[in-house]
Amino acid sequence: MRDLIWQLTLQLAADDVGVTAIEYGLIAGLIAVAIITAITLVGTDLSGLFTGIAGDVAAATPAA
């Protein structure tokens, strides 16, 4: 019985499938954070750009 438990413990220690899944999960999480950060920055820049364009268009149109 003791040998069986020892053998199962060694098998479990040699199994790296779970470690690989955790690594892929961490990589996917970091990529998601990078994408969210990029979209947030671009969204802020686009908002400023469109606000400026709207102000220019409003200034260029004659008052009614």
PQR file of N, CA, C, O and H, with PARSE charges and radii, in Angstrom:
ATOM      1  N   MET A   1       0.826  -1.186   0.000 -0.4000 1.5000
ATOM      2  CA  MET A   1       0.000   0.000   0.000 -0.0000 2.0000
ATOM      3  C   MET A   1       0.875   1.256   0.000  0.5500 1.7000
ATOM      4  O   MET A   1       0.602   2.220  -0.715 -0.5500 1.4000
ATOM      5  N   ARG A   2       1.924   1.223   0.813 -0.4000 1.5000
ATOM      6  CA  ARG A   2       2.822   2.361   0.894 -0.0000 2.0000
ATOM      7  C   ARG A   2       3.504   2.612  -0.447  0.5500 1.7000
ATOM      8  O   ARG A   2       3.676   3.762  -0.852 -0.5500 1.4000
ATOM      9  H   ARG A   2       2.145   0.440   1.394  0.4000 1.0000
ATOM     10  N   ASP A   3       3.894   1.535  -1.138 -0.4000 1.5000
ATOM     11  CA  ASP A   3       4.533   1.674  -2.447 -0.0000 2.0000
ATOM     12  C   ASP A   3       3.558   2.263  -3.468  0.5500 1.7000
ATOM     13  O   ASP A   3       3.961   3.045  -4.328 -0.5500 1.4000
ATOM     14  H   ASP A   3       3.755   0.601  -0.809  0.4000 1.0000
ATOM     15  N   LEU A   4       2.297   1.896  -3.378 -0.4000 1.5000
ATOM     16  CA  LEU A   4       1.283   2.421  -4.291 -0.0000 2.0000
ATOM     17  C   LEU A   4       1.108   3.913  -4.089  0.5500 1.7000
ATOM     18  O   LEU A   4       1.033   4.664  -5.061 -0.5500 1.4000
ATOM     19  H   LEU A   4       1.970   1.260  -2.678  0.4000 1.0000
ATOM     20  N   ILE A   5       1.043   4.349  -2.852 -0.4000 1.5000
ATOM     21  CA  ILE A   5       0.904   5.777  -2.565 -0.0000 2.0000
ATOM     22  C   ILE A   5       2.137   6.529  -3.047  0.5500 1.7000
ATOM     23  O   ILE A   5       2.014   7.610  -3.624 -0.5500 1.4000
ATOM     24  H   ILE A   5       1.104   3.738  -2.063  0.4000 1.0000
ATOM     25  N   TRP A   6       3.305   5.980  -2.822 -0.4000 1.5000
ATOM     26  CA  TRP A   6       4.541   6.614  -3.271 -0.0000 2.0000
ATOM     27  C   TRP A   6       4.578   6.707  -4.794  0.5500 1.7000
ATOM     28  O   TRP A   6       4.994   7.727  -5.345 -0.5500 1.4000
ATOM     29  H   TRP A   6       3.405   5.102  -2.354  0.4000 1.0000
ATOM     30  N   GLN A   7       4.150   5.661  -5.465 -0.4000 1.5000
ATOM     31  CA  GLN A   7       4.136   5.641  -6.925 -0.0000 2.0000
ATOM     32  C   GLN A   7       3.146   6.675  -7.466  0.5500 1.7000
ATOM     33  O   GLN A   7       3.453   7.374  -8.432 -0.5500 1.4000
ATOM     34  H   GLN A   7       3.813   4.833  -5.017  0.4000 1.0000
ATOM     35  N   LEU A   8       1.982   6.779  -6.867 -0.4000 1.5000
ATOM     36  CA  LEU A   8       0.998   7.778  -7.295 -0.0000 2.0000
ATOM     37  C   LEU A   8       1.499   9.198  -7.036  0.5500 1.7000
ATOM     38  O   LEU A   8       1.242  10.104  -7.829 -0.5500 1.4000
ATOM     39  H   LEU A   8       1.732   6.211  -6.082  0.4000 1.0000
ATOM     40  N   THR A   9       2.203   9.389  -5.943 -0.4000 1.5000
ATOM     41  CA  THR A   9       2.768  10.701  -5.646 -0.0000 2.0000
ATOM     42  C   THR A   9       3.814  11.094  -6.677  0.5500 1.7000
ATOM     43  O   THR A   9       3.845  12.242  -7.118 -0.5500 1.4000
ATOM     44  H   THR A   9       2.412   8.653  -5.298  0.4000 1.0000
ATOM     45  N   LEU A  10       4.652  10.177  -7.057 -0.4000 1.5000
ATOM     46  CA  LEU A  10       5.664  10.453  -8.083 -0.0000 2.0000
ATOM     47  C   LEU A  10       5.019  10.742  -9.431  0.5500 1.7000
ATOM     48  O   LEU A  10       5.471  11.624 -10.160 -0.5500 1.4000
ATOM     49  H   LEU A  10       4.627   9.244  -6.699  0.4000 1.0000
ATOM     50  N   GLN A  11       3.967  10.004  -9.765 -0.4000 1.5000
ATOM     51  CA  GLN A  11       3.257  10.243 -11.026 -0.0000 2.0000
ATOM     52  C   GLN A  11       2.637  11.631 -11.034  0.5500 1.7000
ATOM     53  O   GLN A  11       2.710  12.344 -12.035 -0.5500 1.4000
ATOM     54  H   GLN A  11       3.600   9.286  -9.173  0.4000 1.0000
ATOM     55  N   LEU A  12       2.034  12.008  -9.931 -0.4000 1.5000
ATOM     56  CA  LEU A  12       1.406  13.316  -9.831 -0.0000 2.0000
ATOM     57  C   LEU A  12       2.446  14.436  -9.943  0.5500 1.7000
ATOM     58  O   LEU A  12       2.185  15.463 -10.569 -0.5500 1.4000
ATOM     59  H   LEU A  12       1.974  11.428  -9.118  0.4000 1.0000
ATOM     60  N   ALA A  13       3.595  14.245  -9.355 -0.4000 1.5000
ATOM     61  CA  ALA A  13       4.654  15.252  -9.415 -0.0000 2.0000
ATOM     62  C   ALA A  13       5.215  15.387 -10.831  0.5500 1.7000
ATOM     63  O   ALA A  13       5.652  16.469 -11.221 -0.5500 1.4000
ATOM     64  H   ALA A  13       3.807  13.411  -8.846  0.4000 1.0000
ATOM     65  N   ALA A  14       5.207  14.305 -11.598 -0.4000 1.5000
ATOM     66  CA  ALA A  14       5.751  14.341 -12.948 -0.0000 2.0000
ATOM     67  C   ALA A  14       4.737  14.875 -13.962  0.5500 1.7000
ATOM     68  O   ALA A  14       5.119  15.227 -15.078 -0.5500 1.4000
ATOM     69  H   ALA A  14       4.852  13.425 -11.281  0.4000 1.0000
ATOM     70  N   ASP A  15       3.468  14.941 -13.601 -0.4000 1.5000
ATOM     71  CA  ASP A  15       2.424  15.393 -14.519 -0.0000 2.0000
ATOM     72  C   ASP A  15       2.464  16.913 -14.611  0.5500 1.7000
ATOM     73  O   ASP A  15       2.291  17.602 -13.606 -0.5500 1.4000
ATOM     74  H   ASP A  15       3.158  14.654 -12.694  0.4000 1.0000
ATOM     75  N   ASP A  16       2.691  17.441 -15.817 -0.4000 1.5000
ATOM     76  CA  ASP A  16       2.788  18.889 -16.000 -0.0000 2.0000
ATOM     77  C   ASP A  16       1.646  19.451 -16.831  0.5500 1.7000
ATOM     78  O   ASP A  16       1.742  20.587 -17.294 -0.5500 1.4000
ATOM     79  H   ASP A  16       2.832  16.882 -16.634  0.4000 1.0000
ATOM     80  N   VAL A  17       0.587  18.712 -17.034 -0.4000 1.5000
ATOM     81  CA  VAL A  17      -0.538  19.200 -17.827 -0.0000 2.0000
ATOM     82  C   VAL A  17      -1.215  20.369 -17.119  0.5500 1.7000
ATOM     83  O   VAL A  17      -1.561  21.355 -17.770 -0.5500 1.4000
ATOM     84  H   VAL A  17       0.510  17.789 -16.658  0.4000 1.0000
ATOM     85  N   GLY A  18      -1.411  20.288 -15.828 -0.4000 1.5000
ATOM     86  CA  GLY A  18      -2.040  21.371 -15.087 -0.0000 2.0000
ATOM     87  C   GLY A  18      -1.206  22.634 -15.088  0.5500 1.7000
ATOM     88  O   GLY A  18      -1.747  23.738 -15.160 -0.5500 1.4000
ATOM     89  H   GLY A  18      -1.130  19.487 -15.299  0.4000 1.0000
ATOM     90  N   VAL A  19       0.088  22.485 -15.009 -0.4000 1.5000
ATOM     91  CA  VAL A  19       0.986  23.640 -15.024 -0.0000 2.0000
ATOM     92  C   VAL A  19       0.902  24.357 -16.364  0.5500 1.7000
ATOM     93  O   VAL A  19       0.888  25.587 -16.413 -0.5500 1.4000
ATOM     94  H   VAL A  19       0.527  21.588 -14.950  0.4000 1.0000
ATOM     95  N   THR A  20       0.847  23.601 -17.439 -0.4000 1.5000
ATOM     96  CA  THR A  20       0.740  24.194 -18.768 -0.0000 2.0000
ATOM     97  C   THR A  20      -0.561  24.962 -18.902  0.5500 1.7000
ATOM     98  O   THR A  20      -0.573  26.059 -19.460 -0.5500 1.4000
ATOM     99  H   THR A  20       0.859  22.602 -17.398  0.4000 1.0000
ATOM    100  N   ALA A  21      -1.648  24.413 -18.407 -0.4000 1.5000
ATOM    101  CA  ALA A  21      -2.936  25.096 -18.476 -0.0000 2.0000
ATOM    102  C   ALA A  21      -2.904  26.401 -17.684  0.5500 1.7000
ATOM    103  O   ALA A  21      -3.464  27.407 -18.121 -0.5500 1.4000
ATOM    104  H   ALA A  21      -1.639  23.522 -17.953  0.4000 1.0000
ATOM    105  N   ILE A  22      -2.260  26.389 -16.537 -0.4000 1.5000
ATOM    106  CA  ILE A  22      -2.150  27.611 -15.740 -0.0000 2.0000
ATOM    107  C   ILE A  22      -1.318  28.654 -16.481  0.5500 1.7000
ATOM    108  O   ILE A  22      -1.665  29.835 -16.479 -0.5500 1.4000
ATOM    109  H   ILE A  22      -1.805  25.573 -16.182  0.4000 1.0000
ATOM    110  N   GLU A  23      -0.237  28.235 -17.108 -0.4000 1.5000
ATOM    111  CA  GLU A  23       0.600  29.172 -17.865 -0.0000 2.0000
ATOM    112  C   GLU A  23      -0.180  29.791 -19.013  0.5500 1.7000
ATOM    113  O   GLU A  23      -0.107  31.000 -19.229 -0.5500 1.4000
ATOM    114  H   GLU A  23       0.045  27.276 -17.110  0.4000 1.0000
ATOM    115  N   TYR A  24      -0.926  28.977 -19.753 -0.4000 1.5000
ATOM    116  CA  TYR A  24      -1.739  29.513 -20.848 -0.0000 2.0000
ATOM    117  C   TYR A  24      -2.804  30.465 -20.320  0.5500 1.7000
ATOM    118  O   TYR A  24      -3.106  31.470 -20.963 -0.5500 1.4000
ATOM    119  H   TYR A  24      -0.985  27.995 -19.577  0.4000 1.0000
ATOM    120  N   GLY A  25      -3.370  30.167 -19.174 -0.4000 1.5000
ATOM    121  CA  GLY A  25      -4.357  31.054 -18.573 -0.0000 2.0000
ATOM    122  C   GLY A  25      -3.761  32.396 -18.191  0.5500 1.7000
ATOM    123  O   GLY A  25      -4.378  33.440 -18.403 -0.5500 1.4000
ATOM    124  H   GLY A  25      -3.125  29.350 -18.651  0.4000 1.0000
ATOM    125  N   LEU A  26      -2.556  32.369 -17.626 -0.4000 1.5000
ATOM    126  CA  LEU A  26      -1.883  33.618 -17.266 -0.0000 2.0000
ATOM    127  C   LEU A  26      -1.532  34.442 -18.499  0.5500 1.7000
ATOM    128  O   LEU A  26      -1.683  35.664 -18.495 -0.5500 1.4000
ATOM    129  H   LEU A  26      -2.055  31.521 -17.454  0.4000 1.0000
ATOM    130  N   ILE A  27      -1.068  33.783 -19.545 -0.4000 1.5000
ATOM    131  CA  ILE A  27      -0.739  34.495 -20.788 -0.0000 2.0000
ATOM    132  C   ILE A  27      -1.991  35.123 -21.382  0.5500 1.7000
ATOM    133  O   ILE A  27      -1.962  36.277 -21.810 -0.5500 1.4000
ATOM    134  H   ILE A  27      -0.945  32.791 -19.548  0.4000 1.0000
ATOM    135  N   ALA A  28      -3.094  34.371 -21.411 -0.4000 1.5000
ATOM    136  CA  ALA A  28      -4.352  34.905 -21.943 -0.0000 2.0000
ATOM    137  C   ALA A  28      -4.823  36.096 -21.114  0.5500 1.7000
ATOM    138  O   ALA A  28      -5.331  37.073 -21.665 -0.5500 1.4000
ATOM    139  H   ALA A  28      -3.117  33.434 -21.063  0.4000 1.0000
ATOM    140  N   GLY A  29      -4.659  36.021 -19.800 -0.4000 1.5000
ATOM    141  CA  GLY A  29      -5.043  37.137 -18.940 -0.0000 2.0000
ATOM    142  C   GLY A  29      -4.216  38.383 -19.210  0.5500 1.7000
ATOM    143  O   GLY A  29      -4.754  39.489 -19.249 -0.5500 1.4000
ATOM    144  H   GLY A  29      -4.246  35.228 -19.352  0.4000 1.0000
ATOM    145  N   LEU A  30      -2.919  38.215 -19.394 -0.4000 1.5000
ATOM    146  CA  LEU A  30      -2.051  39.367 -19.692 -0.0000 2.0000
ATOM    147  C   LEU A  30      -2.385  39.982 -21.048  0.5500 1.7000
ATOM    148  O   LEU A  30      -2.370  41.204 -21.195 -0.5500 1.4000
ATOM    149  H   LEU A  30      -2.481  37.316 -19.362  0.4000 1.0000
ATOM    150  N   ILE A  31      -2.683  39.152 -22.029 -0.4000 1.5000
ATOM    151  CA  ILE A  31      -3.070  39.661 -23.340 -0.0000 2.0000
ATOM    152  C   ILE A  31      -4.379  40.440 -23.230  0.5500 1.7000
ATOM    153  O   ILE A  31      -4.527  41.494 -23.848 -0.5500 1.4000
ATOM    154  H   ILE A  31      -2.696  38.159 -21.909  0.4000 1.0000
ATOM    155  N   ALA A  32      -5.329  39.928 -22.447 -0.4000 1.5000
ATOM    156  CA  ALA A  32      -6.605  40.627 -22.260 -0.0000 2.0000
ATOM    157  C   ALA A  32      -6.392  41.991 -21.606  0.5500 1.7000
ATOM    158  O   ALA A  32      -7.015  42.974 -22.008 -0.5500 1.4000
ATOM    159  H   ALA A  32      -5.209  39.071 -21.945  0.4000 1.0000
ATOM    160  N   VAL A  33      -5.525  42.059 -20.613 -0.4000 1.5000
ATOM    161  CA  VAL A  33      -5.239  43.341 -19.954 -0.0000 2.0000
ATOM    162  C   VAL A  33      -4.608  44.315 -20.940  0.5500 1.7000
ATOM    163  O   VAL A  33      -4.950  45.498 -20.940 -0.5500 1.4000
ATOM    164  H   VAL A  33      -5.018  41.261 -20.286  0.4000 1.0000
ATOM    165  N   ALA A  34      -3.696  43.838 -21.779 -0.4000 1.5000
ATOM    166  CA  ALA A  34      -3.055  44.701 -22.777 -0.0000 2.0000
ATOM    167  C   ALA A  34      -4.078  45.222 -23.782  0.5500 1.7000
ATOM    168  O   ALA A  34      -4.035  46.393 -24.158 -0.5500 1.4000
ATOM    169  H   ALA A  34      -3.419  42.877 -21.780  0.4000 1.0000
ATOM    170  N   ILE A  35      -4.991  44.367 -24.217 -0.4000 1.5000
ATOM    171  CA  ILE A  35      -6.014  44.790 -25.180 -0.0000 2.0000
ATOM    172  C   ILE A  35      -6.948  45.823 -24.546  0.5500 1.7000
ATOM    173  O   ILE A  35      -7.274  46.829 -25.176 -0.5500 1.4000
ATOM    174  H   ILE A  35      -5.026  43.415 -23.912  0.4000 1.0000
ATOM    175  N   ILE A  36      -7.376  45.584 -23.319 -0.4000 1.5000
ATOM    176  CA  ILE A  36      -8.269  46.530 -22.644 -0.0000 2.0000
ATOM    177  C   ILE A  36      -7.582  47.880 -22.455  0.5500 1.7000
ATOM    178  O   ILE A  36      -8.209  48.925 -22.629 -0.5500 1.4000
ATOM    179  H   ILE A  36      -7.112  44.767 -22.807  0.4000 1.0000
ATOM    180  N   THR A  37      -6.301  47.865 -22.100 -0.4000 1.5000
ATOM    181  CA  THR A  37      -5.557  49.113 -21.927 -0.0000 2.0000
ATOM    182  C   THR A  37      -5.446  49.867 -23.251  0.5500 1.7000
ATOM    183  O   THR A  37      -5.645  51.081 -23.298 -0.5500 1.4000
ATOM    184  H   THR A  37      -5.792  47.016 -21.959  0.4000 1.0000
ATOM    185  N   ALA A  38      -5.131  49.148 -24.317 -0.4000 1.5000
ATOM    186  CA  ALA A  38      -5.005  49.797 -25.631 -0.0000 2.0000
ATOM    187  C   ALA A  38      -6.335  50.381 -26.083  0.5500 1.7000
ATOM    188  O   ALA A  38      -6.375  51.499 -26.597 -0.5500 1.4000
ATOM    189  H   ALA A  38      -4.969  48.162 -24.279  0.4000 1.0000
ATOM    190  N   ILE A  39      -7.412  49.651 -25.901 -0.4000 1.5000
ATOM    191  CA  ILE A  39      -8.724  50.151 -26.325 -0.0000 2.0000
ATOM    192  C   ILE A  39      -9.120  51.377 -25.503  0.5500 1.7000
ATOM    193  O   ILE A  39      -9.697  52.323 -26.039 -0.5500 1.4000
ATOM    194  H   ILE A  39      -7.380  48.743 -25.483  0.4000 1.0000
ATOM    195  N   THR A  40      -8.817  51.365 -24.229 -0.4000 1.5000
ATOM    196  CA  THR A  40      -9.134  52.514 -23.374 -0.0000 2.0000
ATOM    197  C   THR A  40      -8.370  53.751 -23.826  0.5500 1.7000
ATOM    198  O   THR A  40      -8.941  54.837 -23.923 -0.5500 1.4000
ATOM    199  H   THR A  40      -8.348  50.597 -23.793  0.4000 1.0000
ATOM    200  N   LEU A  41      -7.081  53.588 -24.103 -0.4000 1.5000
ATOM    201  CA  LEU A  41      -6.275  54.738 -24.541 -0.0000 2.0000
ATOM    202  C   LEU A  41      -6.733  55.262 -25.892  0.5500 1.7000
ATOM    203  O   LEU A  41      -6.843  56.473 -26.081 -0.5500 1.4000
ATOM    204  H   LEU A  41      -6.616  52.706 -24.024  0.4000 1.0000
ATOM    205  N   VAL A  42      -7.000  54.364 -26.831 -0.4000 1.5000
ATOM    206  CA  VAL A  42      -7.448  54.788 -28.160 -0.0000 2.0000
ATOM    207  C   VAL A  42      -8.823  55.439 -28.065  0.5500 1.7000
ATOM    208  O   VAL A  42      -9.088  56.428 -28.748 -0.5500 1.4000
ATOM    209  H   VAL A  42      -6.911  53.380 -26.677  0.4000 1.0000
ATOM    210  N   GLY A  43      -9.698  54.893 -27.225 -0.4000 1.5000
ATOM    211  CA  GLY A  43     -11.028  55.473 -27.050 -0.0000 2.0000
ATOM    212  C   GLY A  43     -10.968  56.886 -26.509  0.5500 1.7000
ATOM    213  O   GLY A  43     -11.721  57.756 -26.948 -0.5500 1.4000
ATOM    214  H   GLY A  43      -9.482  54.089 -26.670  0.4000 1.0000
ATOM    215  N   THR A  44     -10.085  57.117 -25.569 -0.4000 1.5000
ATOM    216  CA  THR A  44      -9.928  58.459 -25.009 -0.0000 2.0000
ATOM    217  C   THR A  44      -9.412  59.418 -26.070  0.5500 1.7000
ATOM    218  O   THR A  44      -9.899  60.545 -26.165 -0.5500 1.4000
ATOM    219  H   THR A  44      -9.473  56.411 -25.213  0.4000 1.0000
ATOM    220  N   ASP A  45      -8.449  59.002 -26.861 -0.4000 1.5000
ATOM    221  CA  ASP A  45      -7.909  59.849 -27.928 -0.0000 2.0000
ATOM    222  C   ASP A  45      -8.969  60.131 -28.991  0.5500 1.7000
ATOM    223  O   ASP A  45      -9.072  61.260 -29.470 -0.5500 1.4000
ATOM    224  H   ASP A  45      -8.054  58.087 -26.784  0.4000 1.0000
ATOM    225  N   LEU A  46      -9.752  59.129 -29.365 -0.4000 1.5000
ATOM    226  CA  LEU A  46     -10.801  59.325 -30.359 -0.0000 2.0000
ATOM    227  C   LEU A  46     -11.884  60.262 -29.842  0.5500 1.7000
ATOM    228  O   LEU A  46     -12.409  61.081 -30.596 -0.5500 1.4000
ATOM    229  H   LEU A  46      -9.668  58.211 -28.976  0.4000 1.0000
ATOM    230  N   SER A  47     -12.214  60.149 -28.583 -0.4000 1.5000
ATOM    231  CA  SER A  47     -13.215  61.037 -27.998 -0.0000 2.0000
ATOM    232  C   SER A  47     -12.751  62.486 -28.100  0.5500 1.7000
ATOM    233  O   SER A  47     -13.534  63.359 -28.475 -0.5500 1.4000
ATOM    234  H   SER A  47     -11.787  59.484 -27.970  0.4000 1.0000
ATOM    235  N   GLY A  48     -11.512  62.750 -27.776 -0.4000 1.5000
ATOM    236  CA  GLY A  48     -10.962  64.103 -27.897 -0.0000 2.0000
ATOM    237  C   GLY A  48     -10.942  64.582 -29.334  0.5500 1.7000
ATOM    238  O   GLY A  48     -11.225  65.749 -29.607 -0.5500 1.4000
ATOM    239  H   GLY A  48     -10.876  62.042 -27.471  0.4000 1.0000
ATOM    240  N   LEU A  49     -10.607  63.685 -30.257 -0.4000 1.5000
ATOM    241  CA  LEU A  49     -10.567  64.047 -31.678 -0.0000 2.0000
ATOM    242  C   LEU A  49     -11.954  64.441 -32.178  0.5500 1.7000
ATOM    243  O   LEU A  49     -12.109  65.467 -32.842 -0.5500 1.4000
ATOM    244  H   LEU A  49     -10.376  62.738 -30.035  0.4000 1.0000
ATOM    245  N   PHE A  50     -12.960  63.630 -31.862 -0.4000 1.5000
ATOM    246  CA  PHE A  50     -14.311  63.927 -32.337 -0.0000 2.0000
ATOM    247  C   PHE A  50     -14.895  65.161 -31.654  0.5500 1.7000
ATOM    248  O   PHE A  50     -15.684  65.885 -32.261 -0.5500 1.4000
ATOM    249  H   PHE A  50     -12.834  62.797 -31.323  0.4000 1.0000
ATOM    250  N   THR A  51     -14.523  65.408 -30.414 -0.4000 1.5000
ATOM    251  CA  THR A  51     -14.972  66.620 -29.736 -0.0000 2.0000
ATOM    252  C   THR A  51     -14.380  67.846 -30.424  0.5500 1.7000
ATOM    253  O   THR A  51     -15.068  68.849 -30.614 -0.5500 1.4000
ATOM    254  H   THR A  51     -13.881  64.820 -29.921  0.4000 1.0000
ATOM    255  N   GLY A  52     -13.113  67.764 -30.793 -0.4000 1.5000
ATOM    256  CA  GLY A  52     -12.482  68.869 -31.519 -0.0000 2.0000
ATOM    257  C   GLY A  52     -13.102  69.099 -32.881  0.5500 1.7000
ATOM    258  O   GLY A  52     -13.317  70.243 -33.281 -0.5500 1.4000
ATOM    259  H   GLY A  52     -12.555  66.949 -30.638  0.4000 1.0000
ATOM    260  N   ILE A  53     -13.393  68.020 -33.600 -0.4000 1.5000
ATOM    261  CA  ILE A  53     -14.028  68.144 -34.918 -0.0000 2.0000
ATOM    262  C   ILE A  53     -15.417  68.754 -34.775  0.5500 1.7000
ATOM    263  O   ILE A  53     -15.801  69.615 -35.566 -0.5500 1.4000
ATOM    264  H   ILE A  53     -13.218  67.091 -33.274  0.4000 1.0000
ATOM    265  N   ALA A  54     -16.175  68.310 -33.769 -0.4000 1.5000
ATOM    266  CA  ALA A  54     -17.518  68.855 -33.557 -0.0000 2.0000
ATOM    267  C   ALA A  54     -17.454  70.351 -33.251  0.5500 1.7000
ATOM    268  O   ALA A  54     -18.295  71.123 -33.712 -0.5500 1.4000
ATOM    269  H   ALA A  54     -15.863  67.610 -33.127  0.4000 1.0000
ATOM    270  N   GLY A  55     -16.455  70.751 -32.475 -0.4000 1.5000
ATOM    271  CA  GLY A  55     -16.289  72.181 -32.182 -0.0000 2.0000
ATOM    272  C   GLY A  55     -15.940  72.964 -33.429  0.5500 1.7000
ATOM    273  O   GLY A  55     -16.450  74.069 -33.615 -0.5500 1.4000
ATOM    274  H   GLY A  55     -15.772  70.124 -32.100  0.4000 1.0000
ATOM    275  N   ASP A  56     -15.078  72.425 -34.301 -0.4000 1.5000
ATOM    276  CA  ASP A  56     -14.711  73.098 -35.537 -0.0000 2.0000
ATOM    277  C   ASP A  56     -15.915  73.228 -36.468  0.5500 1.7000
ATOM    278  O   ASP A  56     -16.121  74.273 -37.087 -0.5500 1.4000
ATOM    279  H   ASP A  56     -14.664  71.527 -34.150  0.4000 1.0000
ATOM    280  N   VAL A  57     -16.705  72.165 -36.562 -0.4000 1.5000
ATOM    281  CA  VAL A  57     -17.879  72.205 -37.433 -0.0000 2.0000
ATOM    282  C   VAL A  57     -18.892  73.217 -36.901  0.5500 1.7000
ATOM    283  O   VAL A  57     -19.493  73.962 -37.674 -0.5500 1.4000
ATOM    284  H   VAL A  57     -16.538  71.317 -36.060  0.4000 1.0000
ATOM    285  N   ALA A  58     -19.080  73.243 -35.584 -0.4000 1.5000
ATOM    286  CA  ALA A  58     -20.003  74.192 -35.006 -0.0000 2.0000
ATOM    287  C   ALA A  58     -19.549  75.623 -35.239  0.5500 1.7000
ATOM    288  O   ALA A  58     -20.375  76.505 -35.473 -0.5500 1.4000
ATOM    289  H   ALA A  58     -18.592  72.637 -34.955  0.4000 1.0000
ATOM    290  N   ALA A  59     -18.252  75.861 -35.178 -0.4000 1.5000
ATOM    291  CA  ALA A  59     -17.726  77.207 -35.391 -0.0000 2.0000
ATOM    292  C   ALA A  59     -17.811  77.605 -36.869  0.5500 1.7000
ATOM    293  O   ALA A  59     -17.911  78.792 -37.176 -0.5500 1.4000
ATOM    294  H   ALA A  59     -17.581  75.145 -34.987  0.4000 1.0000
ATOM    295  N   ALA A  60     -17.773  76.653 -37.770 -0.4000 1.5000
ATOM    296  CA  ALA A  60     -17.776  76.962 -39.199 -0.0000 2.0000
ATOM    297  C   ALA A  60     -19.185  77.157 -39.750  0.5500 1.7000
ATOM    298  O   ALA A  60     -19.342  77.738 -40.824 -0.5500 1.4000
ATOM    299  H   ALA A  60     -17.692  75.688 -37.520  0.4000 1.0000
ATOM    300  N   THR A  61     -20.188  76.697 -39.062 -0.4000 1.5000
ATOM    301  CA  THR A  61     -21.550  76.828 -39.577 -0.0000 2.0000
ATOM    302  C   THR A  61     -22.111  78.181 -39.132  0.5500 1.7000
ATOM    303  O   THR A  61     -21.908  78.614 -37.997 -0.5500 1.4000
ATOM    304  H   THR A  61     -20.060  76.225 -38.190  0.4000 1.0000
ATOM    305  N   PRO A  62     -22.822  78.838 -40.055 -0.5600 1.5000
ATOM    306  CA  PRO A  62     -23.382  80.153 -39.698  0.2800 2.0000
ATOM    307  C   PRO A  62     -24.562  79.998 -38.722  0.5500 1.7000
ATOM    308  O   PRO A  62     -25.287  79.003 -38.740 -0.5500 1.4000
ATOM    309  N   ALA A  63     -24.717  80.992 -37.896 -0.4000 1.5000
ATOM    310  CA  ALA A  63     -25.827  80.963 -36.931 -0.0000 2.0000
ATOM    311  C   ALA A  63     -27.125  81.220 -37.667  0.5500 1.7000
ATOM    312  O   ALA A  63     -27.173  82.004 -38.615 -0.5500 1.4000
ATOM    313  H   ALA A  63     -24.128  81.800 -37.881  0.4000 1.0000
ATOM    314  N   ALA A  64     -28.159  80.562 -37.230 -0.4000 1.5000
ATOM    315  CA  ALA A  64     -29.434  80.709 -37.932 -0.0000 2.0000
ATOM    316  C   ALA A  64     -30.215  81.884 -37.447  0.5500 1.7000
ATOM    317  O   ALA A  64     -31.312  82.143 -37.940 -0.5500 1.4000
ATOM    318  H   ALA A  64     -28.119  79.925 -36.460  0.4000 1.0000
TER
END
